[in-house]
Amino acid sequence: MGTGRTLRKESHVRPCKTPAGKAQRSKAQRARLVKMGLAADEVAAMDADDVRILVQRPTVVKKLVAKKAK
C-alpha cells in the first residue's frame, strides 16, 4: 500500500453546508413525499427527520398511502 501524498491529503475543498441549502433540500424532499401520494398538510406537520426517513424508503410511503386509501 502506498504512503504518498494522496493518502496524507485532507479535503480542504469540500463546500460547507449552508442553512439556505438545507432549506432547499428539505423543501424538495417534502415535495417528493407529496408527489408520492401523502397529503400536503400531513407532510407539513412532519419534522425533518421523519421526512428524510420516508424519502429514503418509498415502498413504506406506498404502503402508507394504500392503507389510508382503504
MMTF fields as JSON, N, C-alpha, C and O atoms, coordinates in Angstrom:
{
  "mmtfVersion": "1.0.0",
  "mmtfProducer": "UNKNOWN",
  "numBonds": 279,
  "numAtoms": 280,
  "numGroups": 70,
  "numChains": 1,
  "numModels": 1,
  "chainsPerModel": [1],
  "groupsPerChain": [70],
  "chainIdList": ["A"],
  "bondAtomList": [4, 2, 8, 6, 12, 10, 16, 14, 20, 18, 24, 22, 28, 26, 32, 30, 36, 34, 40, 38, 44, 42, 48, 46, 52, 50, 56, 54, 60, 58, 64, 62, 68, 66, 72, 70, 76, 74, 80, 78, 84, 82, 88, 86, 92, 90, 96, 94, 100, 98, 104, 102, 108, 106, 112, 110, 116, 114, 120, 118, 124, 122, 128, 126, 132, 130, 136, 134, 140, 138, 144, 142, 148, 146, 152, 150, 156, 154, 160, 158, 164, 162, 168, 166, 172, 170, 176, 174, 180, 178, 184, 182, 188, 186, 192, 190, 196, 194, 200, 198, 204, 202, 208, 206, 212, 210, 216, 214, 220, 218, 224, 222, 228, 226, 232, 230, 236, 234, 240, 238, 244, 242, 248, 246, 252, 250, 256, 254, 260, 258, 264, 262, 268, 266, 272, 270, 276, 274],
  "bondOrderList": [1, 1, 1, 1, 1, 1, 1, 1, 1, 1, 1, 1, 1, 1, 1, 1, 1, 1, 1, 1, 1, 1, 1, 1, 1, 1, 1, 1, 1, 1, 1, 1, 1, 1, 1, 1, 1, 1, 1, 1, 1, 1, 1, 1, 1, 1, 1, 1, 1, 1, 1, 1, 1, 1, 1, 1, 1, 1, 1, 1, 1, 1, 1, 1, 1, 1, 1, 1, 1],
  "groupList": [{"groupName": "MET", "atomNameList": ["N", "CA", "C", "O"], "elementList": ["N", "C", "C", "O"], "formalChargeList": [0, 0, 0, 0], "bondAtomList": [1, 0, 2, 1, 3, 2], "bondOrderList": [1, 1, 2], "singleLetterCode": "M", "chemCompType": "L-PEPTIDE LINKING"}, {"groupName": "GLY", "atomNameList": ["N", "CA", "C", "O"], "elementList": ["N", "C", "C", "O"], "formalChargeList": [0, 0, 0, 0], "bondAtomList": [1, 0, 2, 1, 3, 2], "bondOrderList": [1, 1, 2], "singleLetterCode": "G", "chemCompType": "PEPTIDE LINKING"}, {"groupName": "THR", "atomNameList": ["N", "CA", "C", "O"], "elementList": ["N", "C", "C", "O"], "formalChargeList": [0, 0, 0, 0], "bondAtomList": [1, 0, 2, 1, 3, 2], "bondOrderList": [1, 1, 2], "singleLetterCode": "T", "chemCompType": "L-PEPTIDE LINKING"}, {"groupName": "ARG", "atomNameList": ["N", "CA", "C", "O"], "elementList": ["N", "C", "C", "O"], "formalChargeList": [0, 0, 0, 0], "bondAtomList": [1, 0, 2, 1, 3, 2], "bondOrderList": [1, 1, 2], "singleLetterCode": "R", "chemCompType": "L-PEPTIDE LINKING"}, {"groupName": "LEU", "atomNameList": ["N", "CA", "C", "O"], "elementList": ["N", "C", "C", "O"], "formalChargeList": [0, 0, 0, 0], "bondAtomList": [1, 0, 2, 1, 3, 2], "bondOrderList": [1, 1, 2], "singleLetterCode": "L", "chemCompType": "L-PEPTIDE LINKING"}, {"groupName": "LYS", "atomNameList": ["N", "CA", "C", "O"], "elementList": ["N", "C", "C", "O"], "formalChargeList": [0, 0, 0, 0], "bondAtomList": [1, 0, 2, 1, 3, 2], "bondOrderList": [1, 1, 2], "singleLetterCode": "K", "chemCompType": "L-PEPTIDE LINKING"}, {"groupName": "GLU", "atomNameList": ["N", "CA", "C", "O"], "elementList": ["N", "C", "C", "O"], "formalChargeList": [0, 0, 0, 0], "bondAtomList": [1, 0, 2, 1, 3, 2], "bondOrderList": [1, 1, 2], "singleLetterCode": "E", "chemCompType": "L-PEPTIDE LINKING"}, {"groupName": "SER", "atomNameList": ["N", "CA", "C", "O"], "elementList": ["N", "C", "C", "O"], "formalChargeList": [0, 0, 0, 0], "bondAtomList": [1, 0, 2, 1, 3, 2], "bondOrderList": [1, 1, 2], "singleLetterCode": "S", "chemCompType": "L-PEPTIDE LINKING"}, {"groupName": "HIS", "atomNameList": ["N", "CA", "C", "O"], "elementList": ["N", "C", "C", "O"], "formalChargeList": [0, 0, 0, 0], "bondAtomList": [1, 0, 2, 1, 3, 2], "bondOrderList": [1, 1, 2], "singleLetterCode": "H", "chemCompType": "L-PEPTIDE LINKING"}, {"groupName": "VAL", "atomNameList": ["N", "CA", "C", "O"], "elementList": ["N", "C", "C", "O"], "formalChargeList": [0, 0, 0, 0], "bondAtomList": [1, 0, 2, 1, 3, 2], "bondOrderList": [1, 1, 2], "singleLetterCode": "V", "chemCompType": "L-PEPTIDE LINKING"}, {"groupName": "PRO", "atomNameList": ["N", "CA", "C", "O"], "elementList": ["N", "C", "C", "O"], "formalChargeList": [0, 0, 0, 0], "bondAtomList": [1, 0, 2, 1, 3, 2], "bondOrderList": [1, 1, 2], "singleLetterCode": "P", "chemCompType": "L-PEPTIDE LINKING"}, {"groupName": "CYS", "atomNameList": ["N", "CA", "C", "O"], "elementList": ["N", "C", "C", "O"], "formalChargeList": [0, 0, 0, 0], "bondAtomList": [1, 0, 2, 1, 3, 2], "bondOrderList": [1, 1, 2], "singleLetterCode": "C", "chemCompType": "L-PEPTIDE LINKING"}, {"groupName": "ALA", "atomNameList": ["N", "CA", "C", "O"], "elementList": ["N", "C", "C", "O"], "formalChargeList": [0, 0, 0, 0], "bondAtomList": [1, 0, 2, 1, 3, 2], "bondOrderList": [1, 1, 2], "singleLetterCode": "A", "chemCompType": "L-PEPTIDE LINKING"}, {"groupName": "GLN", "atomNameList": ["N", "CA", "C", "O"], "elementList": ["N", "C", "C", "O"], "formalChargeList": [0, 0, 0, 0], "bondAtomList": [1, 0, 2, 1, 3, 2], "bondOrderList": [1, 1, 2], "singleLetterCode": "Q", "chemCompType": "L-PEPTIDE LINKING"}, {"groupName": "ASP", "atomNameList": ["N", "CA", "C", "O"], "elementList": ["N", "C", "C", "O"], "formalChargeList": [0, 0, 0, 0], "bondAtomList": [1, 0, 2, 1, 3, 2], "bondOrderList": [1, 1, 2], "singleLetterCode": "D", "chemCompType": "L-PEPTIDE LINKING"}, {"groupName": "ILE", "atomNameList": ["N", "CA", "C", "O"], "elementList": ["N", "C", "C", "O"], "formalChargeList": [0, 0, 0, 0], "bondAtomList": [1, 0, 2, 1, 3, 2], "bondOrderList": [1, 1, 2], "singleLetterCode": "I", "chemCompType": "L-PEPTIDE LINKING"}],
  "groupTypeList": [0, 1, 2, 1, 3, 2, 4, 3, 5, 6, 7, 8, 9, 3, 10, 11, 5, 2, 10, 12, 1, 5, 12, 13, 3, 7, 5, 12, 13, 3, 12, 3, 4, 9, 5, 0, 1, 4, 12, 12, 14, 6, 9, 12, 12, 0, 14, 12, 14, 14, 9, 3, 15, 4, 9, 13, 3, 10, 2, 9, 9, 5, 5, 4, 9, 12, 5, 5, 12, 5],
  "groupIdList": [1, 2, 3, 4, 5, 6, 7, 8, 9, 10, 11, 12, 13, 14, 15, 16, 17, 18, 19, 20, 21, 22, 23, 24, 25, 26, 27, 28, 29, 30, 31, 32, 33, 34, 35, 36, 37, 38, 39, 40, 41, 42, 43, 44, 45, 46, 47, 48, 49, 50, 51, 52, 53, 54, 55, 56, 57, 58, 59, 60, 61, 62, 63, 64, 65, 66, 67, 68, 69, 70],
  "secStructList": [7, 7, 7, 1, 2, 2, 2, 2, 7, 7, 7, 7, 7, 7, 7, 7, 7, 7, 2, 2, 2, 2, 2, 2, 2, 2, 2, 2, 2, 2, 2, 2, 2, 2, 2, 2, 6, 7, 7, 2, 2, 2, 2, 2, 2, 1, 7, 2, 2, 2, 2, 2, 2, 2, 2, 2, 7, 2, 2, 2, 2, 2, 2, 2, 2, 2, 2, 2, 2, 7],
  "xCoordList": [0.845, 0.0, 0.884, 1.944, 0.44, 1.245, 1.242, 0.354, 2.247, 2.324, 2.526, 3.041, 2.13, 2.383, 1.447, 0.704, 1.511, 0.774, -0.738, -1.442, -1.242, -2.695, -3.287, -4.461, -2.514, -3.025, -2.877, -3.515, -2.048, -1.847, -2.744, -2.932, -3.297, -4.095, -5.382, -5.995, -5.774, -7.076, -7.977, -7.501, -9.25, -10.19, -10.466, -11.283, -9.789, -9.976, -10.894, -11.22, -11.309, -12.095, -13.569, -14.353, -13.964, -15.362, -16.169, -15.814, -17.249, -18.026, -18.785, -19.206, -18.952, -19.705, -21.195, -21.641, -21.954, -23.403, -23.944, -23.523, -24.868, -25.429, -26.883, -27.533, -27.39, -28.81, -29.751, -30.801, -29.38, -30.226, -30.282, -31.342, -29.156, -29.119, -29.93, -30.605, -29.858, -30.627, -32.123, -32.897, -32.529, -33.934, -34.395, -35.513, -33.537, -33.881, -34.036, -34.969, -33.134, -33.222, -34.481, -35.157, -34.791, -35.978, -37.249, -38.171, -37.287, -38.453, -38.619, -39.735, -37.51, -37.559, -38.007, -38.773, -37.534, -37.916, -39.398, -40.071, -39.909, -41.342, -42.177, -43.227, -41.709, -42.423, -42.44, -43.439, -41.336, -41.284, -42.309, -42.956, -42.454, -43.43, -44.856, -45.691, -45.131, -46.464, -46.714, -47.822, -45.687, -45.839, -46.046, -46.697, -45.5, -45.686, -47.091, -47.491, -47.852, -49.24, -49.649, -50.826, -48.705, -49.08, -49.756, -49.498, -50.613, -51.315, -50.341, -49.455, -50.511, -49.598, -49.606, -48.556, -50.786, -50.843, -50.19, -49.601, -50.298, -49.656, -48.13, -47.422, -47.635, -46.189, -45.686, -44.59, -46.472, -46.064, -45.948, -45.157, -46.737, -46.705, -45.537, -45.221, -44.882, -43.763, -42.511, -42.33, -41.645, -40.355, -39.372, -39.656, -38.23, -37.27, -36.744, -36.498, -36.57, -36.042, -37.019, -36.611, -38.3, -39.3, -39.387, -39.518, -39.314, -39.364, -38.188, -38.362, -37.006, -35.806, -35.886, -35.497, -36.385, -36.511, -37.503, -37.238, -38.639, -39.645, -39.187, -39.524, -38.427, -37.93, -36.96, -36.889, -36.222, -35.273, -35.959, -35.356, -37.21, -37.92, -39.273, -40.307, -39.269, -40.524, -41.523, -42.727, -41.061, -42.013, -42.851, -44.025, -42.253, -43.003, -44.071, -45.187, -43.729, -44.692, -45.853, -47.01, -45.546, -46.611, -47.55, -48.763, -47.005, -47.831, -48.71, -49.876, -48.155, -48.942, -50.095, -51.217, -49.812, -50.841, -51.928, -53.114, -51.525, -52.503, -53.37, -54.567, -52.769, -53.522, -54.555, -55.667, -54.192, -55.126, -56.212, -57.292, -55.951, -56.934, -58.072, -59.175, -57.798, -58.838, -59.903, -60.842],
  "yCoordList": [-1.181, 0.0, 1.234, 1.252, 2.261, 3.468, 4.338, 4.248, 5.172, 6.134, 7.531, 8.406, 7.746, 9.005, 10.12, 10.015, 11.169, 12.398, 12.188, 12.822, 11.308, 11.127, 10.6, 10.843, 9.891, 9.378, 10.371, 10.215, 11.384, 12.393, 13.611, 14.39, 13.782, 14.974, 14.992, 13.95, 16.146, 16.33, 17.066, 17.788, 16.885, 17.511, 18.943, 19.176, 19.88, 21.293, 22.003, 23.173, 21.322, 21.996, 21.62, 22.11, 20.774, 20.393, 21.587, 22.182, 21.944, 23.109, 22.867, 21.746, 23.905, 23.831, 23.834, 24.466, 23.131, 23.15, 24.448, 24.872, 25.065, 26.334, 26.133, 25.189, 26.998, 26.901, 27.036, 26.395, 27.861, 28.014, 26.714, 26.328, 26.051, 24.778, 23.716, 22.903, 23.729, 22.766, 23.003, 22.051, 24.263, 24.587, 24.139, 23.647, 24.306, 23.872, 22.353, 21.849, 21.63, 20.171, 19.702, 18.779, 20.341, 19.973, 20.224, 19.409, 21.344, 21.677, 20.674, 20.253, 20.298, 19.336, 17.965, 17.28, 17.561, 16.267, 16.236, 15.234, 17.333, 17.401, 17.332, 16.689, 17.995, 17.956, 16.538, 16.115, 15.796, 14.413, 13.545, 12.698, 13.762, 12.983, 13.285, 12.383, 14.541, 14.901, 14.24, 13.773, 14.196, 13.529, 12.035, 11.41, 11.453, 10.018, 9.694, 8.53, 10.709, 10.467, 10.864, 10.762, 11.315, 11.755, 13.116, 13.896, 13.406, 14.684, 15.804, 15.626, 16.954, 18.076, 18.573, 18.91, 18.623, 19.094, 18.106, 18.502, 16.822, 15.793, 15.897, 15.751, 16.147, 16.293, 17.555, 17.561, 18.617, 19.873, 19.725, 20.421, 18.818, 18.629, 17.763, 17.733, 17.05, 16.168, 16.983, 18.081, 16.424, 17.072, 16.564, 15.603, 17.212, 16.96, 15.528, 14.95, 14.954, 13.591, 12.579, 11.676, 12.737, 11.821, 11.955, 10.959, 13.181, 13.414, 12.722, 12.053, 12.879, 12.292, 10.765, 10.13, 10.184, 8.728, 8.218, 7.219, 8.891, 8.44, 8.62, 7.804, 9.669, 9.868, 8.752, 8.351, 8.255, 7.179, 5.84, 4.925, 5.703, 4.426, 4.607, 4.658, 4.704, 4.938, 3.791, 4.021, 2.565, 1.458, 1.619, 1.249, 2.169, 2.425, 3.48, 3.378, 4.488, 5.549, 4.975, 5.316, 4.1, 3.5, 2.682, 2.702, 1.96, 1.18, 2.091, 1.78, 3.221, 4.173, 4.744, 4.858, 5.098, 5.674, 4.645, 4.974, 3.402, 2.348, 2.056, 1.802, 2.09, 1.829, 2.93, 2.648, 4.187, 5.298, 5.333, 5.872, 4.775, 4.769, 3.799, 3.956, 2.79, 1.792, 2.328, 1.609],
  "zCoordList": [0.0, 0.0, 0.0, 0.625, -0.703, -0.841, 0.398, 1.246, 0.48, 1.588, 1.038, 1.735, -0.192, -0.873, -0.452, 0.524, -1.209, -0.92, -0.907, -0.121, -1.764, -1.846, -0.554, -0.274, 0.23, 1.489, 2.633, 3.674, 2.454, 3.51, 3.323, 4.258, 2.131, 1.834, 2.644, 2.876, 3.059, 3.684, 2.706, 1.83, 2.859, 1.942, 2.392, 3.283, 1.782, 2.125, 1.147, 1.344, 0.112, -0.912, -0.854, -1.666, 0.075, 0.168, 0.673, 1.69, -0.022, 0.395, 1.699, 1.983, 2.47, 3.718, 3.415, 2.458, 4.228, 4.074, 4.67, 5.747, 3.966, 4.418, 4.842, 4.393, 5.69, 6.069, 4.873, 4.834, 3.907, 2.724, 1.925, 1.434, 1.797, 1.089, 1.803, 1.172, 3.126, 3.918, 3.733, 3.63, 3.69, 3.485, 2.102, 1.949, 1.093, -0.259, -0.319, -0.944, 0.322, 0.324, 1.045, 0.591, 2.167, 2.933, 2.124, 2.133, 1.435, 0.616, -0.529, -0.835, -1.155, -2.255, -1.754, -2.43, -0.574, -0.016, 0.318, 0.078, 0.871, 1.18, -0.097, -0.124, -1.149, -2.424, -2.987, -3.568, -2.821, -3.283, -2.563, -3.178, -1.254, -0.496, -0.956, -1.03, -1.261, -1.748, -3.1, -3.366, -3.959, -5.256, -5.101, -5.938, -4.038, -3.796, -3.317, -3.327, -2.893, -2.536, -1.133, -0.786, -0.312, 1.032, 0.968, 0.051, 1.927, 1.972, 2.324, 3.16, 1.686, 1.886, 3.319, 3.866, 3.936, 5.318, 6.275, 7.281, 5.96, 6.781, 6.673, 7.669, 5.472, 5.261, 5.951, 6.511, 5.915, 6.548, 8.063, 8.698, 8.642, 10.094, 10.547, 11.737, 9.612, 9.974, 10.269, 9.743, 11.124, 11.328, 10.273, 9.557, 10.188, 9.115, 9.134, 8.075, 10.311, 10.396, 9.785, 9.054, 10.091, 9.542, 8.022, 7.311, 7.538, 6.093, 5.416, 4.397, 5.971, 5.373, 5.363, 4.383, 6.438, 6.507, 5.464, 4.795, 5.321, 4.362, 2.923, 2.064, 2.643, 1.286, 0.913, -0.249, 1.886, 1.624, 1.412, 0.851, 1.848, 1.755, 1.06, 1.725, -0.272, -0.992, -0.876, -0.997, -0.646, -0.503, 0.756, 0.776, 1.804, 3.038, 2.781, 3.291, 1.99, 1.675, 0.872, 1.117, -0.09, -0.89, -0.013, -0.223, 0.971, 1.88, 2.734, 2.974, 3.197, 3.988, 3.176, 3.669, 1.934, 1.073, 0.775, 0.772, 0.524, 0.247, 1.457, 1.322, 2.644, 3.871, 4.117, 4.562, 3.828, 4.06, 2.983, 3.225, 1.812, 0.732, 1.012, 0.489, 1.844, 2.147, 3.04, 3.382]
}
